[in-house]
Amino acid sequence: MRESAILNHAARVLDSLPPGAPADAALRRYLEGPRLGAAEKRAVSQAVFANFRWLGWLDQASSTQKRVEQALELQERFDADPSSVKAEALAARAVPGWLASEMEPGPEYLRQLQRPPALWIRGRPGKASGLAAALGGCEPPDLSAHLAAPADLAALRYRGESDLFLTPQFRSGEFEIQDLSSQLVGHACAPVAGETWWDACAGEGGKTLHLSDLMRNKGMIWATDRSARRLAVLRRRAARAGAFNYRVSEWGGGAPPLLARFDGVLLDAPCSGVGTWQRNPHARWTVTPRDVAELAGIQLRLLRSAAAALKPGGRLVYSVCTLTRSETVAVAKAFAADHPGFVPIPLPIAPAGTEAGQLTLWPQEINANGMFIACWKRPL
């Protein structure tokens, strides 16, 4: 397919995007169906995301096709030489101005945002090495400079060209497509076989399934979410993965949905998603400071509910794929002030010298989504 056709497809996606609607969802709908092959779909996706990654550099008076072409040229130049774009230009154009009030976006972080994201998969227990050989194009992460990587980390970066969803290994449940930072959240929880856990905002179940694997399918995980649709996806994924030590229930965020008390609670809370801006550059231009403030209030309320469901001595893990102060250290500080008996406990993946109970995963250090994790132990 000629490049002009790719530009036209990308322009149609962009021109059909309603104000405020997520670009990834519009792109997914557009690419459904057999009219484009895997290579063409990848090219259209790259063009759409390049448009938002380089939005601050584009001539808004030109046609959509011209803007997409310009964005791809900028991406090609940057990929060849990241220093070709000055740090000052990145700070002024690659992110919204309000971000500086919530974090310190340094040059390496900003350069990381302008790179196409890595694709990470999680091998099922005991299958990672065979999976890498079967799929090809796989490499493990090198986290030694930044984290205490767990010995049983089964993360692989996929660099191949195959549609992973169509591989026999995916269909037989040998791996999940899951970002590296999300996998590290599961290891931060450090669940033990036979325990009872609550994955409070389970979504479509990526972390639920990882907890199940880490627990060797023993014990029980209660997975809740406010969306019945997402929980239905979780059930389908669990069936493919052969996970059975879980139950699902809808939960809107009020009082804990069960009378049971848990050995551990994972609250992967709804957030602004600033940590995903490399993977989802459109969100840079839709998230507002008001969103951040409102979400911080929701996160603190959910943390209080989650804390009430713990057994004495139980572990509470808070994670958000954002990097704003309001949603990370400020929420953790407010929760600690409300619950002085809860003790911050070391995270097993944290390097030596890290503040007890808190860890920030930076995109430029792990080549994955940004993530904040905090962990407490309920008093006996």
Summary of the structure (lengths in Angstrom):
residues: 380
radius of gyration: 21.0
end to end distance: 64.5
largest distance: 65.9
contacts: 1242
relative contact order: 0.11
helix: 44%
strand: 16%
